[in-house]
Amino acid sequence: MHHIRRLPSGFVIATASLLVMAACGGGSNDDTLPRLAPATPAGLDGTCDQLADRLVLTDTVIDTTATVPAGDLTVGGQPVPAHCLVTGRMHERTSAVDSQPYAIGFEMRLPVAWNGRFFHQGNGGLDGSVVQATGAAGGGPLTHALHRGFAVLSSDAGHSAAQNPVFGLDPQARLDYGYQAVAKLTPMARQVIATAYGKAPDRSYFGGCSNGGRHTFVAAARYADQYDGFLAGAPGYRLPRAAIANIFGAQRYASVATDPTDLSTAFTADERSLVAERVLAKCDALDGAEDGMVQDTSACQAAFSLADDVPTCTGARDGSCLSAAQKTAIAPIFSGAVSSSGAAVYASFPYDSGLASPGVAFWEFTAPLVLDSSAIGFVFQVPPQDPAGFNGPAFALSADIDALVAAVSASNGTYTEPAMSFMTPPDVRDLSTLRNRGAKMMVYHGVSDPIFSVDDTQAWYDGLQATHDGKAAEFARFYRVPGMGHCSGGPSTDQFDMLGALVDWVERGIEPHRVVASARGAGNAGGANPDVPAGWAADRTRPLCPYPRVARYLGTGSIEDAENFECR
């Protein structure tokens, strides 16, 4: 174990980004925006053991350093090159509120042959675990940032898995989880990189999916001066309200469940398959190809009606119809959770082909009773619930929605910052700092995501456009992924590389007019997606198009090939 000498708080290595003024290629970029210079490679200076002895870090303890030989770690079946693994923890303390020990745990993976870039990996859920620092490139990819030579950081955001979810009793742990851990980790990681390679990173990127997407949105708003590119998947940037909306849905399902202990009996797998089939019947051809995918999401919502396009049962439920009571209960989940006064709590959810995917059932029927209830109860609301005797399902099914909305916006003398402040970007629709320094942002979201709505992300982008005079595409792009569930899966082409596209945009000025995505059928090296329909080619490809453009069939050629579709 290597213990690092503590220095006074605030000691950091300052780094300056090199901005190169240049004209940006493509139709939408503003030639007045700066172009960030490409990163240049460097080699690891010395060994891991030597690195441990050379590090001088503020409020940080390095626990281990170890050389990971080439091929010991694989990503998507591909061997990862040799790298140095560094693990440690920052800002150790004992809470004055719950008397528990806290620290920000982390790992960094530093390639022996470094590409000059740093990737800060935002992790999912309530954090609490130092997930392997590889840096996902989007969806179910074959490559990651580490595989490409990035130095990658992963953290637990300031608490351990054993402390989930009751870490929320500690006010500082809430703030670290929300945004402050990133502020503490960033200068430390830059200093480790500068010591390891003899120079600070030329370019820095931030990315993640789900709560990691939320971390990315928060970083884009709070720390745009420190990162050059942001890759956000399924960004739950209003996570407390999304959790309330899921509880709203659970209460609706409970009203028609045939088994009160099993919410899935309110909307069975056969019934969800029925609705998905009816959505396809109404919407599949809107993009010019009947291929089991709904590319024109917006047109589909106008075309499809749950009331009119799904048969209403005249007798017992048998999977071929929905009862009138089911339609009454389920429709408000899709139109969007509301308060008792009719005010929107969160966002609407689109009807899409992925509704029947098995993964949907967890988020719809289990998560609100277990995950959302405890997150609201202990992490988001003020004051938090008492852990003694807390019952998640009972809390969720009996909660007053209006009271929950008020509780996640509340504060008091102990919890001075409400969840809707520490969990969300300060102003997610104004990214002037990001834009003006030449940084870029790419966002993707599955249309069939059942927990964070693609409609919410779409509303964000519409707001971004309004704030930036219709020129958001100069620095930010948003891609809807038809059929994809939460971060991956669903009847979709969910294997794509947005990190490579983001780097090309940031450092070379190549606009990401489309990103080609593949299905992960049988034999896929990165792992097969069981939701890929049997009638599709195992390697079907589609272009992911920046919103509001839609992938439309050209009218000739194989429908399995992205080259026969265009974004328009």
C-alpha positions in Angstrom: 0.0 0.0 0.0 1.3 3.4 -0.9 0.3 6.4 1.2 0.5 9.8 -0.4 1.5 12.8 1.5 -1.4 15.2 2.0 -1.0 18.8 1.0 -3.1 21.8 1.8 -6.6 21.8 0.2 -6.7 23.4 -3.2 -3.3 22.4 -4.5 -3.9 21.4 -8.1 -2.0 21.5 -11.4 -3.5 24.1 -13.7 -3.9 23.1 -17.3 -4.7 25.2 -20.3 -6.5 24.0 -23.3 -5.0 24.9 -26.6 -7.6 26.6 -28.8 -7.0 26.7 -32.6 -9.1 29.0 -34.6 -10.2 27.2 -37.9 -13.1 26.9 -40.1 -15.3 23.9 -39.3 -16.4 21.7 -42.2 -20.1 21.0 -42.8 -23.3 23.0 -43.2 -24.3 23.8 -39.6 -21.0 24.8 -37.9 -20.3 28.5 -37.3 -16.9 29.4 -38.6 -16.4 31.7 -35.7 -16.3 28.8 -33.2 -12.9 27.7 -32.1 -11.5 24.3 -33.2 -9.7 22.4 -30.5 -6.4 20.9 -31.5 -6.0 17.2 -31.8 -4.5 15.2 -28.9 -0.9 13.9 -29.3 0.3 10.5 -27.9 2.8 9.9 -25.2 4.3 6.9 -23.4 4.0 6.0 -19.7 7.0 7.5 -18.0 8.5 4.7 -15.9 6.6 1.8 -14.2 3.5 1.7 -12.1 5.5 1.3 -8.9 7.6 4.3 -9.8 4.4 6.3 -10.4 3.2 5.6 -6.9 6.3 7.0 -5.4 6.2 10.1 -7.6 2.6 11.1 -7.0 1.9 14.0 -4.6 -1.8 14.4 -4.3 -4.2 16.6 -2.2 -6.4 14.8 0.3 -5.8 11.5 -1.5 -4.5 8.0 -0.6 -3.3 5.6 -3.3 -4.1 2.1 -2.2 -2.6 0.0 -5.1 -0.8 0.3 -8.3 -0.4 -2.6 -10.7 0.6 -3.3 -14.2 -2.1 -5.0 -16.3 -0.4 -6.9 -19.1 -1.9 -6.8 -22.6 -4.8 -9.2 -23.1 -5.5 -9.6 -19.3 -8.6 -7.5 -19.8 -10.9 -7.8 -22.8 -13.6 -5.5 -24.1 -16.1 -6.9 -26.6 -13.9 -9.9 -27.1 -10.9 -7.7 -28.0 -7.7 -7.7 -25.9 -7.0 -4.4 -24.1 -3.4 -3.1 -24.4 -1.1 -3.0 -21.4 -1.9 -0.4 -18.8 -1.3 0.7 -15.3 -4.1 0.4 -12.8 -4.2 2.9 -9.9 -6.8 2.6 -7.1 -7.3 5.0 -4.3 -9.7 7.2 -2.3 -10.1 10.9 -1.6 -11.5 13.1 1.2 -11.9 10.5 3.8 -14.2 11.7 6.6 -16.6 10.6 9.3 -20.1 12.0 9.0 -21.4 14.2 11.8 -24.9 13.2 10.9 -24.9 9.4 10.6 -21.4 8.7 12.1 -20.5 6.6 9.0 -17.1 6.7 7.2 -17.1 8.2 3.8 -14.6 8.6 1.0 -14.5 9.0 -2.8 -13.2 5.8 -4.1 -11.7 5.6 -7.6 -9.6 3.7 -10.1 -7.6 5.0 -13.1 -6.4 2.9 -16.0 -3.4 4.5 -17.7 -2.3 2.9 -21.0 1.4 2.3 -21.5 0.9 3.8 -25.0 -1.4 6.8 -24.3 -3.3 8.7 -27.0 -3.2 12.0 -25.1 -6.8 11.9 -24.0 -8.6 11.6 -20.6 -12.1 10.0 -20.3 -14.1 10.6 -17.0 -16.5 7.7 -16.8 -19.9 8.5 -15.2 -21.5 5.4 -13.6 -25.1 4.4 -13.2 -27.8 4.0 -10.6 -27.0 5.3 -7.1 -23.2 4.9 -7.8 -21.5 3.3 -4.8 -19.2 1.1 -6.8 -15.9 1.7 -8.6 -17.0 0.1 -11.9 -14.1 -1.0 -14.1 -12.7 2.1 -15.8 -13.0 1.3 -19.5 -15.2 4.2 -20.8 -18.1 3.0 -22.9 -18.4 4.4 -26.4 -22.2 4.0 -26.6 -24.9 1.3 -26.8 -23.4 -2.2 -26.9 -20.1 -1.4 -28.6 -17.1 -3.4 -29.5 -14.6 -0.8 -28.3 -14.2 1.4 -25.3 -12.1 4.5 -24.4 -9.4 2.4 -22.7 -9.1 0.0 -25.7 -8.4 3.1 -27.8 -5.7 4.4 -25.6 -7.5 6.9 -23.3 -6.6 7.3 -19.7 -9.9 6.4 -17.9 -11.2 7.3 -14.5 -14.1 5.6 -12.6 -15.4 6.4 -9.2 -18.1 5.5 -6.6 -19.1 9.2 -6.3 -18.4 9.3 -2.6 -20.0 6.3 -0.9 -19.8 2.6 -0.9 -22.3 0.0 -2.3 -22.9 -1.1 1.3 -24.1 2.4 2.1 -26.7 2.4 -0.7 -29.2 4.0 -0.4 -28.9 5.2 3.2 -25.8 7.3 2.3 -28.5 9.9 1.6 -28.8 10.5 5.3 -25.4 12.3 5.1 -25.8 15.7 3.4 -22.2 15.8 2.0 -22.6 12.3 0.5 -25.8 13.6 -1.3 -23.8 16.5 -2.8 -20.8 14.3 -3.8 -23.2 11.9 -5.5 -24.9 14.8 -7.3 -22.0 16.8 -8.6 -19.2 17.6 -6.1 -17.3 14.3 -6.5 -16.6 15.2 -10.1 -15.2 18.6 -9.0 -12.9 16.8 -6.6 -11.9 14.0 -8.9 -11.1 16.0 -12.0 -8.0 17.9 -10.8 -6.7 14.8 -9.1 -7.0 12.7 -12.3 -5.3 15.4 -14.4 -2.5 15.5 -11.9 -2.1 11.7 -12.0 -2.0 11.9 -15.8 0.5 14.7 -15.8 2.8 12.8 -13.5 2.4 9.5 -15.4 3.1 11.0 -18.9 5.0 14.2 -18.3 2.1 16.3 -19.6 -1.5 17.0 -18.8 -4.2 15.5 -21.2 -4.5 17.4 -24.4 -8.2 16.6 -24.6 -10.6 15.6 -21.9 -14.0 13.8 -22.4 -16.8 12.9 -20.1 -19.4 10.2 -20.7 -21.8 7.7 -19.3 -25.3 6.3 -19.6 -28.4 6.5 -17.3 -27.2 8.2 -14.1 -23.9 8.4 -16.0 -25.7 10.4 -18.6 -27.0 12.6 -15.8 -23.5 13.0 -14.6 -22.5 14.0 -18.1 -25.3 16.6 -18.4 -24.3 18.1 -15.0 -20.7 18.2 -16.1 -21.6 19.9 -19.4 -23.3 22.6 -17.4 -21.0 22.9 -14.4 -17.6 21.9 -15.7 -17.6 22.8 -19.4 -14.3 24.7 -18.9 -12.6 21.4 -17.9 -13.9 19.0 -20.6 -13.8 19.2 -24.3 -16.4 16.5 -25.3 -19.5 15.1 -23.6 -21.1 11.8 -24.5 -24.4 11.2 -22.7 -26.7 8.2 -23.0 -30.2 8.0 -21.7 -29.5 11.1 -19.6 -31.7 11.0 -16.5 -30.9 14.6 -15.9 -34.2 15.1 -13.9 -33.7 11.8 -12.0 -35.7 12.7 -8.9 -38.8 13.6 -11.0 -38.3 10.5 -13.2 -38.4 8.4 -10.0 -41.6 10.0 -8.9 -43.1 9.4 -12.4 -42.2 5.7 -12.1 -44.0 5.6 -8.7 -47.0 7.3 -10.4 -46.9 4.5 -12.9 -46.7 1.8 -10.3 -49.8 3.2 -8.6 -51.6 3.1 -11.9 -50.6 -0.5 -12.5 -51.6 -1.5 -9.0 -55.2 -0.3 -9.7 -55.6 -3.0 -12.4 -53.2 -5.7 -11.3 -55.0 -9.1 -10.9 -52.4 -10.0 -8.3 -51.7 -7.2 -5.8 -48.3 -8.6 -5.1 -47.2 -8.6 -8.8 -47.6 -5.4 -10.8 -46.8 -7.2 -14.0 -50.3 -8.8 -13.9 -51.6 -5.3 -14.8 -49.9 -5.4 -18.2 -48.7 -8.8 -19.0 -45.9 -9.8 -21.5 -48.6 -10.9 -24.0 -50.5 -7.7 -23.6 -47.3 -5.6 -24.1 -46.5 -7.7 -27.2 -50.0 -6.9 -28.5 -49.5 -3.2 -28.1 -46.0 -3.3 -29.7 -47.5 -5.2 -32.7 -50.2 -2.6 -33.1 -47.7 0.2 -32.9 -45.7 -1.4 -35.7 -48.9 -2.0 -37.7 -49.6 1.7 -37.5 -46.1 3.2 -37.7 -43.6 0.8 -39.3 -44.1 2.0 -42.8 -43.9 5.7 -42.0 -40.2 5.8 -42.9 -40.7 4.0 -46.2 -39.7 0.5 -45.1 -41.7 -2.2 -43.3 -38.8 -3.6 -41.3 -39.9 -3.9 -37.7 -38.5 -0.5 -36.7 -40.2 2.8 -36.1 -37.8 5.5 -37.3 -40.3 8.3 -37.5 -41.0 8.5 -33.8 -42.8 11.8 -33.8 -45.2 10.8 -36.6 -45.9 7.6 -34.8 -47.2 9.3 -31.7 -49.6 11.3 -33.9 -50.7 8.2 -35.8 -51.1 5.6 -33.0 -54.0 5.6 -30.4 -54.0 3.2 -27.5 -57.8 3.7 -27.3 -58.6 3.1 -31.0 -55.8 0.9 -32.3 -55.7 -1.8 -29.6 -58.8 -4.0 -29.2 -60.9 -3.5 -26.1 -61.8 -6.7 -24.3 -65.5 -7.6 -24.3 -64.8 -10.6 -22.1 -61.9 -12.0 -20.1 -58.4 -10.8 -20.7 -56.5 -13.3 -22.8 -53.6 -11.3 -24.3 -55.5 -10.3 -27.5 -57.0 -7.2 -26.0 -56.8 -4.7 -23.2 -59.7 -4.1 -20.8 -61.3 -0.6 -20.7 -59.9 -0.3 -17.1 -56.4 -1.2 -18.3 -56.5 1.5 -21.0 -57.7 4.0 -18.5 -54.9 3.1 -16.1 -52.1 2.8 -18.6 -52.7 5.7 -21.0 -51.7 8.4 -18.3 -48.3 6.6 -17.9 -47.5 7.3 -21.5 -49.0 10.7 -21.7 -47.0 11.6 -18.6 -47.3 11.6 -14.8 -49.2 14.6 -13.4 -49.9 16.1 -10.0 -53.4 16.4 -8.5 -53.8 19.7 -10.3 -52.8 18.3 -13.6 -49.3 19.8 -13.6 -46.7 17.7 -15.4 -44.4 15.8 -13.0 -42.0 14.6 -15.6 -42.4 13.8 -19.3 -44.5 11.7 -21.7 -43.2 8.3 -23.0 -43.6 7.4 -26.7 -45.3 4.3 -27.9 -42.6 2.2 -29.6 -41.7 -1.3 -30.8 -39.6 -2.2 -27.8 -42.5 -2.2 -25.3 -42.5 -6.0 -25.3 -38.8 -6.4 -24.4 -38.2 -8.3 -21.1 -36.1 -5.5 -19.8 -39.1 -3.2 -19.7 -40.8 -5.3 -17.1 -38.1 -4.7 -14.5 -38.2 -0.9 -14.9 -42.0 -0.8 -14.9 -43.0 -3.3 -12.3 -40.0 -3.8 -9.9 -37.9 -0.6 -10.0 -40.6 1.7 -8.6 -41.1 -0.5 -5.6 -37.4 -1.1 -4.8 -35.1 1.4 -6.5 -37.2 4.5 -6.9 -38.9 4.3 -3.5 -35.5 4.0 -1.6 -33.8 6.7 -3.8 -36.6 9.2 -3.0 -37.0 8.1 0.6 -33.3 8.4 1.5 -31.4 10.4 -1.1 -33.8 12.9 -2.7 -36.4 13.9 -0.2 -36.1 16.3 2.7 -36.2 15.2 5.4 -35.2 11.6 4.6 -37.1 8.6 5.7 -36.1 6.7 8.9 -34.4 3.5 7.7 -35.9 1.6 10.6 -39.0 -0.2 9.4 -38.9 1.4 5.9 -40.9 -0.6 3.4 -40.2 0.3 -0.2 -43.2 -1.2 -1.9 -45.6 0.2 0.7 -43.9 3.6 0.5 -44.3 3.7 -3.3 -47.9 2.4 -3.6 -49.2 4.7 -0.8 -47.2 7.9 -1.6 -48.9 11.1 -2.4 -47.4 12.3 -5.7 -47.8 16.0 -4.8 -46.0 15.5 -1.5 -43.1 13.7 -3.3 -42.8 16.6 -5.8 -42.6 19.0 -2.9 -40.1 16.8 -0.9 -37.5 16.6 -3.7 -37.5 20.4 -4.0 -37.3 21.0 -0.2 -34.3 21.9 2.0 -33.7 22.5 5.7 -30.9 23.5 8.0 -29.2 20.1 7.6 -30.0 19.4 4.0 -29.4 22.8 2.6 -29.5 21.9 -1.1 -32.6 20.2 -2.5 -32.4 17.2 -4.8 -33.6 19.2 -7.8 -30.6 21.3 -7.3 -27.8 18.9 -6.5 -29.0 16.2 -9.0 -29.7 18.4 -12.0 -27.7 20.8 -14.2 -28.0 24.5 -13.1 -29.3 25.5 -16.6 -29.3 22.6 -18.9 -30.5 24.6 -21.9 -27.7 27.2 -21.7 -24.4 25.6 -22.7 -22.7 28.9 -23.7 -19.4 28.0 -22.0 -19.3 24.7 -23.8 -20.1 26.2 -27.1 -17.8 29.2 -26.9 -14.7 27.2 -26.1 -15.2 24.8 -29.0 -16.4 21.8 -26.9 -19.0 19.4 -28.3 -21.8 17.2 -26.9 -23.4 14.1 -28.3 -26.5 12.5 -26.7 -28.3 9.3 -27.5 -31.5 7.8 -26.1 -33.5 4.7 -26.7 -37.0 5.4 -27.9 -38.2 2.4 -25.9 -36.4 3.4 -22.7 -39.0 2.8 -19.9 -37.4 4.7 -17.1 -35.9 7.9 -18.5 -38.0 9.2 -21.4 -36.6 10.1 -24.8 -39.3 12.8 -24.9 -37.6 14.5 -21.9 -34.3 14.5 -23.8 -36.1 15.8 -26.9 -37.6 18.6 -24.9 -34.1 19.4 -23.6 -32.8 19.7 -27.2 -35.7 21.8 -28.3 -35.0 24.1 -25.3 -31.3 24.2 -26.2 -32.2 25.2 -29.8 -34.4 28.0 -28.5 -31.7 29.3 -26.1 -29.0 29.3 -28.8 -31.1 30.9 -31.6 -31.6 27.6 -33.5 -27.9 26.9 -33.7 -27.5 24.1 -31.2 -26.3 21.8 -33.9 -23.1 23.8 -34.0 -22.0 22.1 -30.8 -24.6 19.5 -29.7 -26.4 16.6 -31.5 -29.2 14.3 -30.2 -29.9 10.9 -31.6 -33.0 8.8 -31.0 -32.4 5.0 -31.2 -35.6 3.3 -32.3 -36.6 0.2 -30.3 -33.7 0.5 -27.9 -34.5 0.2 -24.2 -32.5 1.6 -21.3 -28.9 2.2 -22.6 -29.0 -0.9 -24.8 -31.2 -3.9 -25.7 -34.6 -4.0 -27.3 -35.4 -4.8 -31.0 -32.8 -2.3 -32.2 -29.5 -1.6 -33.7 -27.9 -0.8 -30.4 -24.2 -1.3 -31.2 -22.5 1.9 -32.2 -19.4 4.0 -31.6 -20.3 7.6 -30.7 -17.0 8.2 -28.9 -15.0 8.0 -32.1 -17.5 10.3 -33.8 -17.3 12.8 -30.9 -13.5 12.8 -31.0 -13.6 13.5 -34.7 -16.0 16.3 -34.2 -14.0 17.9 -31.4 -10.5 17.5 -32.8 -11.0 17.3 -36.5 -14.2 19.3 -37.2 -15.9 16.4 -38.8 -19.6 16.8 -38.1 -21.5 13.6 -37.0 -24.3 13.9 -39.6 -25.1 10.2 -39.0 -23.7 7.4 -36.8 -24.0 3.8 -38.2 -25.4 1.4 -35.7 -25.6 -2.4 -35.9 -27.8 -5.1 -34.5 -26.2 -7.6 -32.1 -27.6 -10.8 -33.5 -26.3 -14.3 -33.0 -22.5 -14.5 -33.0 -21.8 -10.9 -32.2 -18.4 -10.5 -30.8 -19.6 -8.0 -28.2 -22.4 -10.3 -27.0 -25.7 -11.1 -28.7 -28.8 -9.1 -27.9 -31.6 -11.6 -27.3 -34.2 -9.0 -28.3 -33.1 -8.9 -32.0 -36.0 -10.4 -34.0 -35.4 -13.7 -35.7 -36.4 -12.2 -39.1 -33.6 -9.6 -39.0 -30.1 -10.0 -40.4 -27.8 -10.7 -37.4 -25.7 -7.7 -38.5 -28.5 -5.3 -39.7 -27.3 -1.7 -39.8 -29.1 1.6 -39.6 -28.0 5.2 -39.5 -28.7 7.0 -36.2 -29.8 10.5 -37.3 -29.4 13.8 -35.4 -32.8 15.0 -34.3 -35.1 16.0 -35.8 -33.9 14.1 -38.9 -35.2 10.6 -39.4 -33.7 7.6 -41.2 -35.8 7.0 -44.3 -35.5 4.2 -46.8 -34.3 5.2 -50.3 -36.7 2.8 -51.9 -34.1 0.4 -53.3 -31.5 -2.0 -51.9 -31.5 -4.3 -48.9 -33.4 -3.1 -45.9 -30.6 -4.7 -43.8 -28.0 -2.1 -44.9 -27.7 1.4 -43.5 -26.4 2.6 -46.9 -29.9 2.3 -48.3 -31.3 4.8 -45.7 -30.7 8.5 -45.5 -31.2 11.1 -42.7 -33.8 13.6 -43.7 
